[in-house]
């Protein structure tokens, strides 16, 4: 099992959450490691949770 410290040092998000609209969600006051960016045909973003962990958000395709 890979430790969270190793993931953090490698810049790998420790969690990922689906949201209805990445750009709108990013309108909140957040510290970004990677601003909203198009990748593989969808917009993703990586933010810092203020504890040093990286959290990725991505669009939830099941939300209409």
N, CA, C, O and CB atoms as a CASP TS submission, in Angstrom:
PFRMAT TS
TARGET T0000
AUTHOR 0000-0000-0000
METHOD Language model
MODEL 1
PARENT N/A
ATOM      1  N   UNK     1       0.832  -1.172   0.000  1.00  0.00           N
ATOM      2  CA  UNK     1       0.000   0.000   0.000  1.00  0.00           C
ATOM      3  C   UNK     1       0.884   1.245   0.000  1.00  0.00           C
ATOM      4  O   UNK     1       1.874   1.310   0.728  1.00  0.00           O
ATOM      5  CB  UNK     1      -0.950  -0.007   1.207  1.00  0.00           C
ATOM      6  N   UNK     2       0.521   2.229  -0.818  1.00  0.00           N
ATOM      7  CA  UNK     2       1.289   3.459  -0.914  1.00  0.00           C
ATOM      8  C   UNK     2       0.831   4.431   0.164  1.00  0.00           C
ATOM      9  O   UNK     2      -0.366   4.630   0.370  1.00  0.00           O
ATOM     10  CB  UNK     2       1.147   4.088  -2.315  1.00  0.00           C
ATOM     11  N   UNK     3       1.802   5.034   0.848  1.00  0.00           N
ATOM     12  CA  UNK     3       1.441   5.960   1.918  1.00  0.00           C
ATOM     13  C   UNK     3       0.993   7.307   1.357  1.00  0.00           C
ATOM     14  O   UNK     3       1.430   7.700   0.275  1.00  0.00           O
ATOM     15  CB  UNK     3       2.622   6.155   2.871  1.00  0.00           C
ATOM     16  N   UNK     4       0.123   8.021   2.082  1.00  0.00           N
ATOM     17  CA  UNK     4      -0.312   9.342   1.636  1.00  0.00           C
ATOM     18  C   UNK     4       0.851  10.316   1.434  1.00  0.00           C
ATOM     19  O   UNK     4       0.793  11.173   0.552  1.00  0.00           O
ATOM     20  CB  UNK     4      -1.287   9.919   2.634  1.00  0.00           C
ATOM     21  N   UNK     5       1.895  10.191   2.238  1.00  0.00           N
ATOM     22  CA  UNK     5       3.059  11.069   2.097  1.00  0.00           C
ATOM     23  C   UNK     5       3.734  10.868   0.748  1.00  0.00           C
ATOM     24  O   UNK     5       4.120  11.842   0.101  1.00  0.00           O
ATOM     25  CB  UNK     5       4.062  10.817   3.227  1.00  0.00           C
ATOM     26  N   UNK     6       3.880   9.635   0.320  1.00  0.00           N
ATOM     27  CA  UNK     6       4.491   9.341  -0.983  1.00  0.00           C
ATOM     28  C   UNK     6       3.627   9.912  -2.100  1.00  0.00           C
ATOM     29  O   UNK     6       4.145  10.497  -3.051  1.00  0.00           O
ATOM     30  CB  UNK     6       4.680   7.812  -1.173  1.00  0.00           C
ATOM     31  N   UNK     7       2.308   9.743  -1.988  1.00  0.00           N
ATOM     32  CA  UNK     7       1.394  10.297  -2.994  1.00  0.00           C
ATOM     33  C   UNK     7       1.496  11.818  -3.028  1.00  0.00           C
ATOM     34  O   UNK     7       1.552  12.404  -4.110  1.00  0.00           O
ATOM     35  CB  UNK     7      -0.060   9.868  -2.703  1.00  0.00           C
ATOM     36  N   UNK     8       1.521  12.466  -1.867  1.00  0.00           N
ATOM     37  CA  UNK     8       1.617  13.921  -1.793  1.00  0.00           C
ATOM     38  C   UNK     8       2.905  14.406  -2.453  1.00  0.00           C
ATOM     39  O   UNK     8       2.884  15.359  -3.232  1.00  0.00           O
ATOM     40  CB  UNK     8       1.554  14.393  -0.331  1.00  0.00           C
ATOM     41  N   UNK     9       4.013  13.759  -2.145  1.00  0.00           N
ATOM     42  CA  UNK     9       5.295  14.163  -2.724  1.00  0.00           C
ATOM     43  C   UNK     9       5.323  13.969  -4.234  1.00  0.00           C
ATOM     44  O   UNK     9       6.020  14.699  -4.939  1.00  0.00           O
ATOM     45  CB  UNK     9       6.430  13.378  -2.086  1.00  0.00           C
ATOM     46  N   UNK    10       4.572  12.993  -4.739  1.00  0.00           N
ATOM     47  CA  UNK    10       4.518  12.734  -6.178  1.00  0.00           C
ATOM     48  C   UNK    10       3.480  13.621  -6.877  1.00  0.00           C
ATOM     49  O   UNK    10       3.389  13.626  -8.104  1.00  0.00           O
ATOM     50  CB  UNK    10       4.198  11.260  -6.434  1.00  0.00           C
ATOM     51  N   UNK    11       2.697  14.374  -6.085  1.00  0.00           N
ATOM     52  CA  UNK    11       1.685  15.241  -6.667  1.00  0.00           C
ATOM     53  C   UNK    11       0.420  14.521  -7.098  1.00  0.00           C
ATOM     54  O   UNK    11      -0.358  15.048  -7.894  1.00  0.00           O
ATOM     55  CB  UNK    11       2.255  15.947  -7.828  1.00  0.00           C
ATOM     56  N   UNK    12       0.212  13.328  -6.581  1.00  0.00           N
ATOM     57  CA  UNK    12      -0.958  12.523  -6.941  1.00  0.00           C
ATOM     58  C   UNK    12      -2.128  12.878  -6.015  1.00  0.00           C
ATOM     59  O   UNK    12      -1.951  12.895  -4.797  1.00  0.00           O
ATOM     60  CB  UNK    12      -0.629  10.996  -6.855  1.00  0.00           C
ATOM     61  N   UNK    13      -3.317  13.162  -6.560  1.00  0.00           N
ATOM     62  CA  UNK    13      -4.469  13.427  -5.697  1.00  0.00           C
ATOM     63  C   UNK    13      -4.771  12.224  -4.812  1.00  0.00           C
ATOM     64  O   UNK    13      -4.720  11.079  -5.262  1.00  0.00           O
ATOM     65  CB  UNK    13      -5.703  13.785  -6.539  1.00  0.00           C
ATOM     66  N   UNK    14      -5.087  12.497  -3.550  1.00  0.00           N
ATOM     67  CA  UNK    14      -5.366  11.420  -2.610  1.00  0.00           C
ATOM     68  C   UNK    14      -6.829  10.989  -2.673  1.00  0.00           C
ATOM     69  O   UNK    14      -7.159   9.862  -2.304  1.00  0.00           O
ATOM     70  CB  UNK    14      -5.009  11.854  -1.193  1.00  0.00           C
ATOM     71  N   UNK    15      -7.706  11.877  -3.138  1.00  0.00           N
ATOM     72  CA  UNK    15      -9.129  11.586  -3.309  1.00  0.00           C
ATOM     73  C   UNK    15      -9.624  12.241  -4.584  1.00  0.00           C
ATOM     74  O   UNK    15      -9.000  13.168  -5.100  1.00  0.00           O
ATOM     75  CB  UNK    15      -9.951  12.075  -2.089  1.00  0.00           C
ATOM     76  N   UNK    16     -10.741  11.760  -5.085  1.00  0.00           N
ATOM     77  CA  UNK    16     -11.375  12.365  -6.258  1.00  0.00           C
ATOM     78  C   UNK    16     -12.880  12.350  -6.033  1.00  0.00           C
ATOM     79  O   UNK    16     -13.445  11.370  -5.546  1.00  0.00           O
ATOM     80  CB  UNK    16     -10.991  11.607  -7.582  1.00  0.00           C
ATOM     81  N   UNK    17     -13.518  13.465  -6.401  1.00  0.00           N
ATOM     82  CA  UNK    17     -14.954  13.595  -6.215  1.00  0.00           C
ATOM     83  C   UNK    17     -15.605  14.044  -7.503  1.00  0.00           C
ATOM     84  O   UNK    17     -15.071  14.885  -8.225  1.00  0.00           O
ATOM     85  CB  UNK    17     -15.272  14.574  -5.086  1.00  0.00           C
ATOM     86  N   UNK    18     -16.773  13.471  -7.785  1.00  0.00           N
ATOM     87  CA  UNK    18     -17.568  13.882  -8.942  1.00  0.00           C
ATOM     88  C   UNK    18     -18.422  15.075  -8.533  1.00  0.00           C
ATOM     89  O   UNK    18     -19.019  15.080  -7.456  1.00  0.00           O
ATOM     90  CB  UNK    18     -18.461  12.705  -9.472  1.00  0.00           C
ATOM     91  N   UNK    19     -18.478  16.078  -9.389  1.00  0.00           N
ATOM     92  CA  UNK    19     -19.300  17.264  -9.144  1.00  0.00           C
ATOM     93  C   UNK    19     -20.143  17.528 -10.379  1.00  0.00           C
ATOM     94  O   UNK    19     -19.841  17.016 -11.457  1.00  0.00           O
ATOM     95  CB  UNK    19     -18.420  18.506  -8.792  1.00  0.00           C
ATOM     96  N   UNK    20     -21.196  18.323 -10.236  1.00  0.00           N
ATOM     97  CA  UNK    20     -22.064  18.561 -11.386  1.00  0.00           C
ATOM     98  C   UNK    20     -21.423  19.514 -12.394  1.00  0.00           C
ATOM     99  O   UNK    20     -21.668  19.379 -13.593  1.00  0.00           O
ATOM    100  CB  UNK    20     -23.403  19.121 -10.924  1.00  0.00           C
ATOM    101  N   UNK    21     -20.606  20.475 -11.944  1.00  0.00           N
ATOM    102  CA  UNK    21     -19.982  21.439 -12.849  1.00  0.00           C
ATOM    103  C   UNK    21     -18.631  21.853 -12.274  1.00  0.00           C
ATOM    104  O   UNK    21     -18.576  22.607 -11.302  1.00  0.00           O
ATOM    105  CB  UNK    21     -20.899  22.682 -13.066  1.00  0.00           C
ATOM    106  N   UNK    22     -17.553  21.373 -12.861  1.00  0.00           N
ATOM    107  CA  UNK    22     -16.210  21.646 -12.337  1.00  0.00           C
ATOM    108  C   UNK    22     -15.926  23.139 -12.314  1.00  0.00           C
ATOM    109  O   UNK    22     -15.451  23.657 -11.304  1.00  0.00           O
ATOM    110  CB  UNK    22     -15.147  20.925 -13.174  1.00  0.00           C
ATOM    111  N   UNK    23     -16.208  23.839 -13.406  1.00  0.00           N
ATOM    112  CA  UNK    23     -15.879  25.273 -13.456  1.00  0.00           C
ATOM    113  C   UNK    23     -16.678  26.066 -12.416  1.00  0.00           C
ATOM    114  O   UNK    23     -16.130  26.963 -11.775  1.00  0.00           O
ATOM    115  CB  UNK    23     -16.153  25.835 -14.866  1.00  0.00           C
ATOM    116  N   UNK    24     -17.947  25.749 -12.243  1.00  0.00           N
ATOM    117  CA  UNK    24     -18.762  26.457 -11.249  1.00  0.00           C
ATOM    118  C   UNK    24     -18.286  26.118  -9.837  1.00  0.00           C
ATOM    119  O   UNK    24     -18.220  27.001  -8.981  1.00  0.00           O
ATOM    120  CB  UNK    24     -20.260  26.096 -11.412  1.00  0.00           C
ATOM    121  N   UNK    25     -17.957  24.867  -9.587  1.00  0.00           N
ATOM    122  CA  UNK    25     -17.449  24.463  -8.282  1.00  0.00           C
ATOM    123  C   UNK    25     -16.152  25.196  -7.975  1.00  0.00           C
ATOM    124  O   UNK    25     -15.884  25.541  -6.824  1.00  0.00           O
ATOM    125  CB  UNK    25     -17.232  22.943  -8.230  1.00  0.00           C
ATOM    126  N   UNK    26     -15.357  25.429  -8.993  1.00  0.00           N
ATOM    127  CA  UNK    26     -14.084  26.104  -8.814  1.00  0.00           C
ATOM    128  C   UNK    26     -14.249  27.599  -8.565  1.00  0.00           C
ATOM    129  O   UNK    26     -13.272  28.291  -8.276  1.00  0.00           O
ATOM    130  CB  UNK    26     -13.214  25.880 -10.021  1.00  0.00           C
ATOM    131  N   UNK    27     -15.473  28.100  -8.675  1.00  0.00           N
ATOM    132  CA  UNK    27     -15.706  29.502  -8.405  1.00  0.00           C
ATOM    133  C   UNK    27     -15.591  29.821  -6.920  1.00  0.00           C
ATOM    134  O   UNK    27     -15.427  30.983  -6.548  1.00  0.00           O
ATOM    135  CB  UNK    27     -17.062  29.907  -8.919  1.00  0.00           C
ATOM    136  N   UNK    28     -15.676  28.809  -6.076  1.00  0.00           N
ATOM    137  CA  UNK    28     -15.531  29.012  -4.640  1.00  0.00           C
ATOM    138  C   UNK    28     -14.074  29.363  -4.326  1.00  0.00           C
ATOM    139  O   UNK    28     -13.184  29.157  -5.150  1.00  0.00           O
ATOM    140  CB  UNK    28     -15.981  27.745  -3.850  1.00  0.00           C
ATOM    141  N   UNK    29     -13.851  29.886  -3.141  1.00  0.00           N
ATOM    142  CA  UNK    29     -12.477  30.244  -2.760  1.00  0.00           C
ATOM    143  C   UNK    29     -11.704  28.971  -2.433  1.00  0.00           C
ATOM    144  O   UNK    29     -11.870  28.390  -1.360  1.00  0.00           O
ATOM    145  CB  UNK    29     -12.465  31.227  -1.541  1.00  0.00           C
ATOM    146  N   UNK    30     -10.869  28.549  -3.357  1.00  0.00           N
ATOM    147  CA  UNK    30     -10.081  27.328  -3.194  1.00  0.00           C
ATOM    148  C   UNK    30      -8.651  27.593  -3.640  1.00  0.00           C
ATOM    149  O   UNK    30      -8.389  28.486  -4.446  1.00  0.00           O
ATOM    150  CB  UNK    30     -10.699  26.150  -4.001  1.00  0.00           C
ATOM    151  N   UNK    31      -7.742  26.809  -3.107  1.00  0.00           N
ATOM    152  CA  UNK    31      -6.341  26.877  -3.520  1.00  0.00           C
ATOM    153  C   UNK    31      -6.109  25.730  -4.495  1.00  0.00           C
ATOM    154  O   UNK    31      -6.257  24.560  -4.141  1.00  0.00           O
ATOM    155  CB  UNK    31      -5.355  26.795  -2.283  1.00  0.00           C
ATOM    156  N   UNK    32      -5.744  26.079  -5.728  1.00  0.00           N
ATOM    157  CA  UNK    32      -5.592  25.065  -6.760  1.00  0.00           C
ATOM    158  C   UNK    32      -4.148  24.659  -6.986  1.00  0.00           C
ATOM    159  O   UNK    32      -3.250  25.498  -7.046  1.00  0.00           O
ATOM    160  CB  UNK    32      -6.175  25.558  -8.041  1.00  0.00           C
ATOM    161  N   UNK    33      -3.943  23.362  -7.109  1.00  0.00           N
ATOM    162  CA  UNK    33      -2.667  22.827  -7.558  1.00  0.00           C
ATOM    163  C   UNK    33      -2.680  22.793  -9.076  1.00  0.00           C
ATOM    164  O   UNK    33      -1.642  22.952  -9.718  1.00  0.00           O
ATOM    165  CB  UNK    33      -2.400  21.410  -6.963  1.00  0.00           C
ATOM    166  N   UNK    34      -3.870  22.583  -9.651  1.00  0.00           N
ATOM    167  CA  UNK    34      -4.083  22.572 -11.088  1.00  0.00           C
ATOM    168  C   UNK    34      -5.453  23.187 -11.335  1.00  0.00           C
ATOM    169  O   UNK    34      -6.459  22.595 -10.943  1.00  0.00           O
ATOM    170  CB  UNK    34      -3.979  21.116 -11.686  1.00  0.00           C
ATOM    171  N   UNK    35      -5.529  24.351 -11.971  1.00  0.00           N
ATOM    172  CA  UNK    35      -6.826  24.974 -12.225  1.00  0.00           C
ATOM    173  C   UNK    35      -7.645  24.119 -13.192  1.00  0.00           C
ATOM    174  O   UNK    35      -7.123  23.154 -13.749  1.00  0.00           O
ATOM    175  CB  UNK    35      -6.642  26.400 -12.792  1.00  0.00           C
ATOM    176  N   UNK    36      -8.919  24.458 -13.399  1.00  0.00           N
ATOM    177  CA  UNK    36      -9.732  23.678 -14.332  1.00  0.00           C
ATOM    178  C   UNK    36      -9.042  23.534 -15.684  1.00  0.00           C
ATOM    179  O   UNK    36      -8.692  24.527 -16.322  1.00  0.00           O
ATOM    180  CB  UNK    36     -11.104  24.328 -14.513  1.00  0.00           C
ATOM    181  N   UNK    37      -8.853  22.299 -16.110  1.00  0.00           N
ATOM    182  CA  UNK    37      -8.111  21.979 -17.324  1.00  0.00           C
ATOM    183  C   UNK    37      -8.842  20.876 -18.072  1.00  0.00           C
ATOM    184  O   UNK    37      -9.373  19.952 -17.456  1.00  0.00           O
ATOM    185  CB  UNK    37      -6.653  21.554 -16.997  1.00  0.00           C
ATOM    186  N   UNK    38      -8.872  20.968 -19.388  1.00  0.00           N
ATOM    187  CA  UNK    38      -9.481  19.900 -20.170  1.00  0.00           C
ATOM    188  C   UNK    38      -8.482  18.764 -20.328  1.00  0.00           C
ATOM    189  O   UNK    38      -7.330  18.971 -20.711  1.00  0.00           O
ATOM    190  CB  UNK    38      -9.949  20.419 -21.553  1.00  0.00           C
ATOM    191  N   UNK    39      -8.950  17.563 -20.025  1.00  0.00           N
ATOM    192  CA  UNK    39      -8.120  16.360 -20.153  1.00  0.00           C
ATOM    193  C   UNK    39      -9.031  15.202 -20.517  1.00  0.00           C
ATOM    194  O   UNK    39     -10.052  14.978 -19.867  1.00  0.00           O
ATOM    195  CB  UNK    39      -7.325  16.059 -18.832  1.00  0.00           C
ATOM    196  N   UNK    40      -8.673  14.487 -21.526  1.00  0.00           N
ATOM    197  CA  UNK    40      -9.440  13.314 -21.970  1.00  0.00           C
ATOM    198  C   UNK    40     -10.908  13.657 -22.226  1.00  0.00           C
ATOM    199  O   UNK    40     -11.804  12.864 -21.936  1.00  0.00           O
ATOM    200  CB  UNK    40      -9.346  12.197 -20.927  1.00  0.00           C
ATOM    201  N   UNK    41     -11.138  14.848 -22.771  1.00  0.00           N
ATOM    202  CA  UNK    41     -12.490  15.238 -23.141  1.00  0.00           C
ATOM    203  C   UNK    41     -13.372  15.726 -22.011  1.00  0.00           C
ATOM    204  O   UNK    41     -14.572  15.913 -22.207  1.00  0.00           O
ATOM    205  CB  UNK    41     -13.142  14.117 -23.777  1.00  0.00           C
ATOM    206  N   UNK    42     -12.802  15.937 -20.824  1.00  0.00           N
ATOM    207  CA  UNK    42     -13.574  16.474 -19.710  1.00  0.00           C
ATOM    208  C   UNK    42     -12.724  17.479 -18.939  1.00  0.00           C
ATOM    209  O   UNK    42     -11.498  17.477 -19.055  1.00  0.00           O
ATOM    210  CB  UNK    42     -14.060  15.336 -18.775  1.00  0.00           C
ATOM    211  N   UNK    43     -13.361  18.322 -18.167  1.00  0.00           N
ATOM    212  CA  UNK    43     -12.655  19.326 -17.380  1.00  0.00           C
ATOM    213  C   UNK    43     -12.406  18.764 -15.990  1.00  0.00           C
ATOM    214  O   UNK    43     -13.330  18.289 -15.330  1.00  0.00           O
ATOM    215  CB  UNK    43     -13.459  20.658 -17.307  1.00  0.00           C
ATOM    216  N   UNK    44     -11.153  18.819 -15.548  1.00  0.00           N
ATOM    217  CA  UNK    44     -10.796  18.376 -14.205  1.00  0.00           C
ATOM    218  C   UNK    44     -10.027  19.496 -13.516  1.00  0.00           C
ATOM    219  O   UNK    44      -9.514  20.403 -14.171  1.00  0.00           O
ATOM    220  CB  UNK    44      -9.955  17.060 -14.245  1.00  0.00           C
ATOM    221  N   UNK    45      -9.953  19.424 -12.198  1.00  0.00           N
ATOM    222  CA  UNK    45      -9.165  20.364 -11.419  1.00  0.00           C
ATOM    223  C   UNK    45      -8.633  19.631 -10.200  1.00  0.00           C
ATOM    224  O   UNK    45      -9.235  18.664  -9.733  1.00  0.00           O
ATOM    225  CB  UNK    45     -10.004  21.612 -11.009  1.00  0.00           C
ATOM    226  N   UNK    46      -7.493  20.102  -9.685  1.00  0.00           N
ATOM    227  CA  UNK    46      -6.921  19.524  -8.477  1.00  0.00           C
ATOM    228  C   UNK    46      -6.743  20.665  -7.483  1.00  0.00           C
ATOM    229  O   UNK    46      -6.130  21.685  -7.797  1.00  0.00           O
ATOM    230  CB  UNK    46      -5.553  18.784  -8.769  1.00  0.00           C
ATOM    231  N   UNK    47      -7.282  20.484  -6.286  1.00  0.00           N
ATOM    232  CA  UNK    47      -7.170  21.527  -5.276  1.00  0.00           C
ATOM    233  C   UNK    47      -6.475  21.007  -4.040  1.00  0.00           C
ATOM    234  O   UNK    47      -6.350  19.800  -3.833  1.00  0.00           O
ATOM    235  CB  UNK    47      -8.539  22.072  -4.913  1.00  0.00           C
ATOM    236  N   UNK    48      -6.023  21.944  -3.222  1.00  0.00           N
ATOM    237  CA  UNK    48      -5.364  21.643  -1.957  1.00  0.00           C
ATOM    238  C   UNK    48      -6.417  21.766  -0.864  1.00  0.00           C
ATOM    239  O   UNK    48      -7.146  22.757  -0.822  1.00  0.00           O
ATOM    240  CB  UNK    48      -4.138  22.600  -1.693  1.00  0.00           C
ATOM    241  N   UNK    49      -6.507  20.787   0.015  1.00  0.00           N
ATOM    242  CA  UNK    49      -7.533  20.820   1.065  1.00  0.00           C
ATOM    243  C   UNK    49      -7.094  21.602   2.300  1.00  0.00           C
ATOM    244  O   UNK    49      -7.743  21.516   3.343  1.00  0.00           O
ATOM    245  CB  UNK    49      -7.899  19.409   1.469  1.00  0.00           C
ATOM    246  N   UNK    50      -6.022  22.351   2.201  1.00  0.00           N
ATOM    247  CA  UNK    50      -5.396  23.161   3.259  1.00  0.00           C
ATOM    248  C   UNK    50      -4.652  22.322   4.294  1.00  0.00           C
ATOM    249  O   UNK    50      -4.107  22.869   5.252  1.00  0.00           O
ATOM    250  CB  UNK    50      -6.449  23.994   3.958  1.00  0.00           C
ATOM    251  N   UNK    51      -4.624  21.009   4.115  1.00  0.00           N
ATOM    252  CA  UNK    51      -3.836  20.126   4.974  1.00  0.00           C
ATOM    253  C   UNK    51      -2.707  19.488   4.176  1.00  0.00           C
ATOM    254  O   UNK    51      -2.009  18.600   4.666  1.00  0.00           O
ATOM    255  CB  UNK    51      -4.729  19.037   5.605  1.00  0.00           C
ATOM    256  N   UNK    52      -2.532  19.956   2.925  1.00  0.00           N
ATOM    257  CA  UNK    52      -1.474  19.426   2.076  1.00  0.00           C
ATOM    258  C   UNK    52      -1.900  18.276   1.187  1.00  0.00           C
ATOM    259  O   UNK    52      -1.095  17.756   0.414  1.00  0.00           O
ATOM    260  CB  UNK    52      -0.347  18.987   2.916  1.00  0.00           C
ATOM    261  N   UNK    53      -3.164  17.870   1.287  1.00  0.00           N
ATOM    262  CA  UNK    53      -3.654  16.790   0.438  1.00  0.00           C
ATOM    263  C   UNK    53      -4.209  17.365  -0.852  1.00  0.00           C
ATOM    264  O   UNK    53      -4.803  18.443  -0.852  1.00  0.00           O
ATOM    265  CB  UNK    53      -4.728  15.959   1.167  1.00  0.00           C
ATOM    266  N   UNK    54      -4.020  16.651  -1.944  1.00  0.00           N
ATOM    267  CA  UNK    54      -4.569  17.069  -3.229  1.00  0.00           C
ATOM    268  C   UNK    54      -5.863  16.317  -3.495  1.00  0.00           C
ATOM    269  O   UNK    54      -5.929  15.096  -3.351  1.00  0.00           O
ATOM    270  CB  UNK    54      -3.553  16.830  -4.371  1.00  0.00           C
ATOM    271  N   UNK    55      -6.898  17.067  -3.886  1.00  0.00           N
ATOM    272  CA  UNK    55      -8.209  16.503  -4.159  1.00  0.00           C
ATOM    273  C   UNK    55      -8.560  16.815  -5.603  1.00  0.00           C
ATOM    274  O   UNK    55      -8.537  17.976  -6.011  1.00  0.00           O
ATOM    275  CB  UNK    55      -9.288  17.062  -3.179  1.00  0.00           C
ATOM    276  N   UNK    56      -8.880  15.802  -6.372  1.00  0.00           N
ATOM    277  CA  UNK    56      -9.267  16.009  -7.775  1.00  0.00           C
ATOM    278  C   UNK    56     -10.780  16.058  -7.854  1.00  0.00           C
ATOM    279  O   UNK    56     -11.468  15.264  -7.213  1.00  0.00           O
ATOM    280  CB  UNK    56      -8.700  14.882  -8.700  1.00  0.00           C
ATOM    281  N   UNK    57     -11.308  17.009  -8.655  1.00  0.00           N
ATOM    282  CA  UNK    57     -12.734  17.028  -8.941  1.00  0.00           C
ATOM    283  C   UNK    57     -12.915  16.841 -10.441  1.00  0.00           C
ATOM    284  O   UNK    57     -12.103  17.301 -11.244  1.00  0.00           O
ATOM    285  CB  UNK    57     -13.400  18.356  -8.450  1.00  0.00           C
ATOM    286  N   UNK    58     -13.986  16.162 -10.797  1.00  0.00           N
ATOM    287  CA  UNK    58     -14.240  15.843 -12.197  1.00  0.00           C
ATOM    288  C   UNK    58     -15.756  15.826 -12.400  1.00  0.00           C
ATOM    289  O   UNK    58     -16.507  15.677 -11.436  1.00  0.00           O
ATOM    290  CB  UNK    58     -13.589  14.464 -12.604  1.00  0.00           C
ATOM    291  N   UNK    59     -16.210  15.978 -13.653  1.00  0.00           N
ATOM    292  CA  UNK    59     -17.658  16.021 -13.884  1.00  0.00           C
ATOM    293  C   UNK    59     -18.313  14.659 -13.692  1.00  0.00           C
ATOM    294  O   UNK    59     -17.781  13.623 -14.092  1.00  0.00           O
ATOM    295  CB  UNK    59     -17.948  16.532 -15.283  1.00  0.00           C
ATOM    296  N   UNK    60     -19.479  14.698 -13.071  1.00  0.00           N
ATOM    297  CA  UNK    60     -20.273  13.494 -12.891  1.00  0.00           C
ATOM    298  C   UNK    60     -21.192  13.363 -14.092  1.00  0.00           C
ATOM    299  O   UNK    60     -22.140  14.137 -14.224  1.00  0.00           O
ATOM    300  CB  UNK    60     -21.084  13.533 -11.554  1.00  0.00           C
ATOM    301  N   UNK    61     -20.940  12.418 -14.956  1.00  0.00           N
ATOM    302  CA  UNK    61     -21.699  12.235 -16.183  1.00  0.00           C
ATOM    303  C   UNK    61     -23.108  11.719 -15.938  1.00  0.00           C
ATOM    304  O   UNK    61     -23.926  11.703 -16.858  1.00  0.00           O
ATOM    305  CB  UNK    61     -20.973  11.295 -17.090  1.00  0.00           C
ATOM    306  N   UNK    62     -23.408  11.295 -14.706  1.00  0.00           N
ATOM    307  CA  UNK    62     -24.745  10.770 -14.430  1.00  0.00           C
ATOM    308  C   UNK    62     -25.722  11.860 -14.035  1.00  0.00           C
ATOM    309  O   UNK    62     -26.927  11.615 -13.979  1.00  0.00           O
ATOM    310  CB  UNK    62     -24.680   9.733 -13.338  1.00  0.00           C
ATOM    311  N   UNK    63     -25.225  13.066 -13.758  1.00  0.00           N
ATOM    312  CA  UNK    63     -26.092  14.182 -13.391  1.00  0.00           C
ATOM    313  C   UNK    63     -26.606  14.840 -14.662  1.00  0.00           C
ATOM    314  O   UNK    63     -25.819  15.243 -15.518  1.00  0.00           O
ATOM    315  CB  UNK    63     -25.339  15.213 -12.497  1.00  0.00           C
ATOM    316  N   UNK    64     -27.895  14.947 -14.785  1.00  0.00           N
ATOM    317  CA  UNK    64     -28.493  15.535 -15.992  1.00  0.00           C
ATOM    318  C   UNK    64     -28.632  17.033 -15.841  1.00  0.00           C
ATOM    319  O   UNK    64     -29.114  17.704 -16.753  1.00  0.00           O
ATOM    320  CB  UNK    64     -29.864  14.908 -16.286  1.00  0.00           C
TER
END
